[in-house]
């Protein structure tokens, strides 16, 4: 499939405007359009992508996929569908079916799936041509956009599958069946839609319904996952990854921060041998995504030497445990992208062990935890004892503060700009500041204010 007319024919639609090469990227946000990209105009509950077609064209979009092309400028190609939410995944499914030999890896999990995906992508790229999801494309539509962007020479397709209600991942693997799956963890997250830990387990395990699945890698330290994996059909190979005894085992993890540099080290054992791993990632909990990346890379046949060299030199993603020394000399731990009880507990525990003049934390609420949300937040309070001052924000923390009983070292705030300004003037050499919360808290704006960066909105 070489051109736009063949893409339109694959979707049972007609190309309007000039024919040309298939774009390298398909995006649904006009702000992300780069010259030559394709823009997909979805009709959402709050925004209609069709209103942004002119903006996408101004930014250089070469193709518009939409339900109404009246605002597509002359000279820009378009493909018309009756329902983009239905038809884009169908088109992507047909596109994927053309790739008979590609190794398709899909990841899911309550904790660490994006970090695992990014580390695995970098490890695999040392030996293969890898196409991975861009941005946070982990829904049916998001996976579809990533597949439409798939280059023809890719050896491996690597996607992330998220869920907040039953049946979501099952639908994704029906459209896009992976040959290899990874479940990083099952923990309390998205409980509003999944109800219980058992509900989370079942939702994540929907990834094993893929009709093409050959192998599953899972967190062997999670008893629920281990028991569930043991019940899979014998034709699906299963591999445990974790700190305990298993197929791929992490031993003696040690994290330290010295001379301005984070260092995570551990022993890694696998069938046939073991070796020492050194990385620049934050916290002992980062050994999990590293362990999965090592295990899957070796299973796929990547070079051990190249993988270990890549791990030695890689740094953490923005918003996911990135460690930055600010101009003031203070150490900022940017973990602002997301939070649930498991990940927030790990981050607070690791930050509390870093030698510091003062330990400080900005903590947002953990969202989508259902009726038990207040209890999950209360369980964090003992972890705050290791910090000199903690600022919290979000509706749930606000309600808890109304009940009183918190120490002076714990403070509620509602204005991100005001806190950012306060921190900018107060942080000093030797301070350690952890910033972490659910993405809806937008704590990344505090990180941006302190670093002078400008992230995605």
N, C-alpha and C positions, 0 to 999 in steps of 0.2 A: 504494500500500500504506500504509494509515493506522493499523491497529491490530494488536494481538497475534494475534487470530484469523486475520487475513490472513497474518501471518508464519508461523504454525503450518501453515496450509493450503499455503503455498508449499513448506514442508519435508515435506509429506505426513504431518504429525503432528497431534495434537489438543491444543488449549489446555485446561488445567485451571486452575480458579480464575477470578478476575475478568478481563474483557477491559479493554483500556485502550490508551493510546498506546504506540508502539514506543519503547523507551528510546534516549536519545542516545548511550549508551556501553555496549559489551559488553566485559566484562573476565573474566579467568580467575584473578585473584588477589583473594581476599576483602578483603585490606588496601587495595585500590585502589577498592573499591566506594563510590560516593557515592549519596545518596538519588535513587531513580528509575532507577538503572543496572540492567543485566542481568548476572547472574553465570552463567558457564558452568562446570559441574563436570566437568572432565576427570579421567580415571583415569590417573595417571602411574606411573612405575616406583617412585618413592619416596613419593609423596603421592597420596591420592585426594581430588579436589576435593569429593566428596560429603560429606566430613567437615566441610567449611567452609560448607555451605549455611546452617546456623543463624546463623553469624557474618555471612554476607553479608546475610541477611534483617534481622538486628539493625542493620546499617549502612544499611538502607533500600532494598535491592534490590527492584525491582518485578516482576522476572521471573527465574526460574531455568530454565536449559536443562540437562538432566541425563539420566541413564540410570535413576535410581531417585529418585522424588520423595516417598518416605515421610517424609523429615525436612523437607519444605517446609512452613513454617507456614501455618495457615489465613489466607486473605486475601491471600496472595502467589501470583501466577500462575506456572505452570510449563508447559514443553513437554518432553515425554518423547521421547528418541531411543534407538535400540538401541546406537549407538556414536558418541559425540560427536566423536572424532577423525576419523571418516569423514564423519559427517552434517553437522557445522558447516561445513566447506569446501563441501560440496554445496549447502547452504542459501545460503551467501554467493555462490556462483557463480550461482545462480538470481536472487538479489537484484541482483547486478551486471548480469545480462542485461536487467533491466527498464529500465536507464538507457541508452537508445539514443544519446543525444547527448553523454554525458559524455566529457571528454578524460581518459583514464587514462594517467598517467605512472608508470613503474616504474624504480627505480634499483638498481644493484648495483655492486660493486667491492671490491677488496681494501683500499682506503684511502679514507676520507672520505665514505662513502655517507650516514651519518647526518647529518654536518655539511652536506653538499650538500643533502640532503632538507630540513633545517630552514631553510637560507638560501633555497632555492628556494621553499619554502612561504611565507615572509615576503615574498619579492619578488612572487610571483603574487597574493598576497592584496591587493596594492595595486590590482589591477584586476579580480579574479575572486573568486567564492566557492569556496574550496578546502577539501577534506577530506583530512587527512593522517593517517598512522599515528600512534598514540599509543604512548608507552613504547618498547620495543625490539621492536615487533611486525614481524619480518621473516621469519617462517617461514610455512608453508602455513596453519597454524592462526592465527597472528598476523595475517596478511593477511586471513583470513576474518573475524576479530573486527573489524578496521578497516572492512571492507566492510559488515558488519551494522550498524555505527554510522553509515553514510553517510546524511546528510540528503538529502531529495529535491530541494532547491534547489541542490545543489552543481554548479558548472561543471567543476571539475577534481578528480580523485581522484589522490592522490600517495602511492605506497607504496614501501617499501624491501624488497628481496629479498636475503636472505643465504643462504650455503651453506657446508657443510663436507664434502659428499660429492657425487659425480656424480649427476645426475638430479633433485636437489632443486629447482633453479630451473625445470627443464623441467616438473616436476609443477605448480609454482605457476602458470606461464603457461598451462598447459593448463586449469586451473580459472579463472584470472583473467588473460585476455590483454590486455596493455597496447597502446595505440596509439602510444605514444612511450616509448623506453627510453634509459637513460643508463648507461654503464659508466665509472666514475670512474677506475679503474686496475686493472691486473693485476700483482700483486707476490707474493712469498713469504708466504703466509698459509694456515692450515688445511691444511698439507701432510700431516698425518697421514691425512686423508681424501682429499686430492686429488693426493698423491704428488709432483707436480712443477709447475713454473711453467706448462708446457704444459697440465697437468691443471687448474690454476686458470683458464687462458684458456678452455678448453673449457667448464668449469662456468659461468663468467660469461657466456659467449656463448650459453648455453641461453636467455637472455632474448630472443634474436632469433627463437626458434621461435614466438613469439606469432602466431597466425593473423590478428590484427588490426594487426600492427605496420606503421606508416607511416614512422617516422623513428627513427634511432639517433644519439645524441651520444656520442662516445667520446674518450678521452685520446689526442690525436694525437701526443704525445711518446713513446708506447710503440709500438715498431716491430711487436711481435707483434700488438697490437690493430689497428694501421693496416693491416697485411697481411690480417688476418682480416676487417676491415670491408670491404676492397676486394672481397672475394669474395661479398658479399651480393647477393641478387637486385636488379635495377635498380629494382623498384617500391618498395624501401625506401630512403628518402633518408638519406644519411649525412653527419654533420657532425663535424669534428675540433675539439677544444678543447685548447689547450696553450700552452706558451711558444715553440714554434717556429712556422714558417709553417703556416697552416691556415685553416679557415673562420672560426674565432673565436680570436683570438690575444692572449695576455697579453705585454706588453712592458715592459721596464725595471722589474721589481718591486723595491720598496724597503721594508724593514721597520725601524722604529726605535721605541725606548721613551724618551720624554722627558717631564718634568714630570708623571709619574704616569699617562701616557696612551699606550697602544700605537697605532701608526699604520702601516697597510699601504697603499701606493699603487702604482698601475701604469697603463699605457696599455692600452686594450682596443680591438682592431680587429675589425671584422666586415664582411661584404659591404655596401658602401655607405658606410662611414665609420669613425670612431674617436673615442674620448673618454677622459678621465682619470677614474680611479676611486680613491676614498679610503675606507678602512674602519678599524674598530677591532679587527680580528682579529689573532691571533698568528701571526707567521711568514710568510715568502714562500710556503711551501707552501699557505697558505690562499687564495692566488690561484687555485688549481685549483677548489675548490668555488664560489668567487665567479664564476669564468669560466663554469662550467657553469650556474649560476643565471642569469647574464646571458643566455647563449646561448639557453637553453630559454625564459626569460621573453619574450625578443624574438620567438622563433619562435611562441609562443602568442599574441602580440599585446598584451602588457602595456605600459603606459606607461613610456617610457624615463625620464622625469623622476621619476616616482613610485618606480621601481625603484632609481635611483641615490640618491634621498633615503633610502630604507629601508636600503640598504647602508651609507650614511654613518653612520647612527645605531644599527645593530644591534650587539649584543655577542655574544661567543662562548658556546656552550653549556657548561653545567656538565660538567666532566670532559674537555673537548675543546679545551684550549688557553686556557681562561679565565684572565685575569690579574687578581690581587687584591692590593692593598696591605694587608698585615696591620697590626694596631695597633702592632706593633714598628717599623713602617716598612719591613720586608722585603717584597720582591715575590715572591708565590707564583704559579707557573704551574701551574694545575690541568689536567693532561692525563692524568688517572688512569683514564679509562674503558677504554682498550684500547691495545694496542701490537703492532706487527709490525716487521720490520727496516726497512722503508721509513719508517714514521711515526716510529719512535723515532730513527732517524738524523736526520730533518728536525728533530724537536723539540730534540735535543741540539745540533745545529748552530746553530739560531736562538738558543737560550738562551745559548750560549757567546759570542755577539756582543753581548749586552746589557751595557752598562757596569755594573760591580758592585764592591762592597767585597770580597765573596766570592761565588763561584759554587758552588752546591751542587745535588745531585740525589739523588732517591730513585727507584731504578729496579727494577721488578719483572721477573720472567722473561717472555719471550715464549712463549706456549703454542701447541700444535698445529703445531709446525714439523717434526715427524718426525725421522728419523735425523740430519739436518743441524743440528738445534737447537743443539748445543754450538758448532759453527762459526759460526753466525749470531750467537751471543752473544759469541764471541771477537772478531768483527769490530767490535764496539762499543768495545773497549778503547781504541783510539787517540783516540776521541771524548771519553773521560773525561779525557784529559790537560788539557783546557781548564777543568776544574773543580777547585776547592780540595779538595772532599771529595765522594765518592759512596757512598751506602749502597745495597746490592743485596739482594734477597730472592727466595725461591722455591727449589724443590727443585733446579733445574738449576744455579743460581748456587751453591747449597750444595755440590753435588758438584764443581763447578769449583774452589771454594775449598779443598777437601780436597787438590787437586793442588798448591796453593801457587803462589808466584811472583807474587803481586799486590802492588802498592805499598801503603804505609800509608794513602794517601789513598783507597783503595778498601776498604770495610768491609762485611762480611755481617751482616745482622741477621735475627732470627726473630720478634721481638715488636713488632707494630705499636703497641700502647699505649706501650711503653717508648721507642721511637724518637720517637713524637709528643710525649711528655713532654720528651725531650731537646731536640728542635727548638724546642718552645715556650719553653724557658728560654734557648736559645742564639741564636736569630735576632735580628738587629739591623738598624737602618736601613742601607740600602745593599746588603744581602744579596739574592741572587736564588736561589730554590729551585724547581727543576723536579721535579714528581712525575708519573711515567709508568710504566705497566706493563699487562699483560693484566688484564682485569676480575677474573679469578679470584684475583689477588693482593690485592684489596680495599684498594688504596692510597687509595681515596676516604675511608677511615676516618681516615687521617692528615690529609687535607684538611679533613674535618669537625672534627677535634680542633683544628686550627690556626685555623679560621675561626669555630668555634662553630655551624656549620650542621649540619643533619641531613638526609642524602640518603636515597634509596631503598635499601632493604636488598637 
